[in-house]
């Protein structure tokens, strides 16, 4: 059985990350790309937000014995298989995990315009996914 306090604590941290990111949306692209502190903080908060989603999903899968996973990209499939999300949400989540992998492993080559695009257009995706875990708070 999922321990609500585990999910609640991570949701609170996720809210902190997203709140920072929402404030950072006010930067123009020129301000964003020229200020290493802003750019770095946005990258890190995006990474941590996506990590929090995967971390919560991993807890749910293990605690509810929903199946086996080897990597974060397996989690959306298990969530869809058990009826927690629809196929379109699964694909969005997998894209998000892929973006997190780029932030972590391909940081040398990542284009700032891509990070800025995610900042400006995909925070609602993170919020939407966070609500998947509301059912485990009761």
N, C-alpha and C positions, 0 to 999 in steps of 0.2 A: 504494500500500500504506500502510495506517495505521501511523504511527510510535507504537509502544507507549509511549514516554517522554512523548509529548504527552498521551495518555489517562491514564497513571499520575499525572502531575503534577496534572491537573485532578481526578482522583479523590481524591487526597490533600487538595486544597483543599476539595472537597466534603465529605469526612469531617470536616474542621475546622468547617465551617459547621453540619453536622448535629449534631455533638457539642455545640456551643454551644446549638443549638435544643433538644436533648434535656435539657440542664440547665435551660433556660428553661421547660420544661414544668412544673416544680415550682411556678411562680408561680400563685397564684389569679388569677381574672379581675380581681378588684378591685385586686390588687397590680400586675398587668400593665397595666391601663388607666390607673392613676394615676401610673405611673413612666415618664416620657418616655424615659429612657435605656434601660430594658428594652424598651419598645415599639419604639423606633427600632432597637435592635440586632436584635430579632427580625425586624422588617420587612426590614432590610438583609440579614441572613443567609438569609432565605427567598428574597429576590431573587437573591442571589449563588449559592445552591444551584441554583436553576432555570436561571440563566444558565450555570452550569458544565455542566449537562446539555445545554443547547442548543449550547454551544460544542463539546463533545465530538462531538455528533451532526453538527454542521457539518463538523468535521474528517473524520469517517468518510465522510460523503456525498461530499466533495470528493476525499479520498484514494482512495476505492474507486470513484469515478466512478459513483455511484448515481443521478444525475439532477440536475436543476436545482431550486434553491429560492430564493425571494425573501425569505422571512421565517421566523422560528423555527417558526411554526405549520405550515409545510410539512414540517418534518423528521419528525414522527411518521408522516405518510403514507408517506414514502419508506422509513422503517424497517419499516413493516408490509408494504409492497409487496415488499421484499426478504427478508421472512421473519424479521426480527430480533425483532419483537414481534407480539402478537395484537391484534385490534381493540379489546378492552377496555382494554388497556394504552395503545393509541394515543389513545383518548378521554380516559383519565386524564391522559396527558401533555399533550394539547391544553388540558385544563382548567387544568393547572398553568401552562402558558405564558400562558393568559388571565389567571390570577391574578397572574402576574409583571407583565403589562401594566397591570393595575389598580394594583399597587404603584408602578409607575413613572409612569404617566400620570394616574391618578385619585386620587393620594395625598391630595388635599384632602378628598375625599368618602368615603374608605374607612372603613368601620365597624371599630372595634377588635375587636368581637366576631367579625367574619369572620376577621381575622388570627389571633385567639386560637383559633378553631375549626380553622384550618389547622394551627397549631402543635400543638394537642392531638390531631388526628385524621388528619393526612396526612403525617407524617414518614416513615412506612413506604412511602408511595408514592414518595418521593424515593429512599429506599434501594433499593426494587425497581427503579426505573429505572437507578440507578447500576450494577446488576449486568448490565444489557444490554451494557455496555461491557467486561465481563470477557473476552469472546471476542477482543478486540483487544489483549490484553496479552501474548499468546504471541510 
